[in-house]
Amino acid sequence: MLSAQVAAAIEGYSARLVSLEAAAFAKEVTAAAAPDTVNRAKAYLSAASRLGAFAQTVGLELACDVVLHPSVIERCCAPGVTAMSAATRGTVRTNLRAIARATGASDPRPAAVSRERAKPPYSPAEIASYLALADAQPTETRRMRASALVCLSAGTGLVGADLKGTRGTDVERRAGGVVVQVRALGGAREASRSSLATTSVSSMPPRGQAAAS
């Protein structure tokens, strides 16, 4: 429901630079969008009148479901089509999209896809604690495997299948550090922590055995 002030602002709108048809279209879609303030109504009227004028120049019918289509809005605000400044184009497009959403003329927004945020790296103290736990394992084989897991995970960032498939023959010393050949990806990742390089090589299981099982 439009307030009396908003309704009066829409009814009294008269555009000087567009046709009467484009001005009437602007009034229609602005009223349908039901802005809650007079300033918002004026912004909608200005943007919609520009869109209506553009639609007339390309021969489009001044109907909400036609003119408020996202492709028409984008074309109206394209740099090569309008003489509006970049700031004005952005404002007009934002207002037109708001009108389209409010009137149901645009498709619903796509569902937001959650993003996995990178976790902060382990501190040297935390890595030292994990290595101490690895050294506390009851057998030599388990100590080697646990140390290798810590070094490969913290030193090269290997996880999942890449980590499980890594063997002692995939780790080698090179100038400047240690390189781990990643079988699943067909590439290589260089250890990012030089302090783990020697430990990573010396703690890997014997030839042909996987670091994780």
Summary of the structure (lengths in Angstrom):
residues: 213
radius of gyration: 31.9
end to end distance: 65.6
largest distance: 88.1
contacts: 595
relative contact order: 0.09
helix: 55%
strand: 8%
